[in-house]
Amino acid sequence: MDRERLDTALDVFDSTPDERRVVIRQAIDLYDSDRFEKDAGTELTADVIVDNLQDAPDDRLADRWNWWIGALTIAYGGYERFQVRAMNR
């Protein structure tokens, strides 16, 4: 997974740099886990991520990401750890 390629691909969504950074971090973690490739039978790429996020009903990037992660959790189970969560500071 090319972090810069993913960052560029995510430009299609209206998002802040911080929001994009956290989604990219979760995407890299998902890629490194090999879960998606094992479950879906295809490599996780920037194009795969963008294609799936475009189907989401929400506008914000983090909401789109969480919607897709929720769909993967329903389909395969065990994807909750890849959700984006707000941190209280």
Secondary structure as GFF3:
##gff-version 3
##sequence-region A 1 89
A	DSSP	alpha_helix	3	9	.	.	.	ID=ss1
A	DSSP	three_ten_helix	10	12	.	.	.	ID=ss2
A	DSSP	alpha_helix	17	33	.	.	.	ID=ss3
A	DSSP	alpha_helix	35	40	.	.	.	ID=ss4
A	DSSP	alpha_helix	46	54	.	.	.	ID=ss5
A	DSSP	alpha_helix	61	76	.	.	.	ID=ss6
A	DSSP	three_ten_helix	80	82	.	.	.	ID=ss7
###
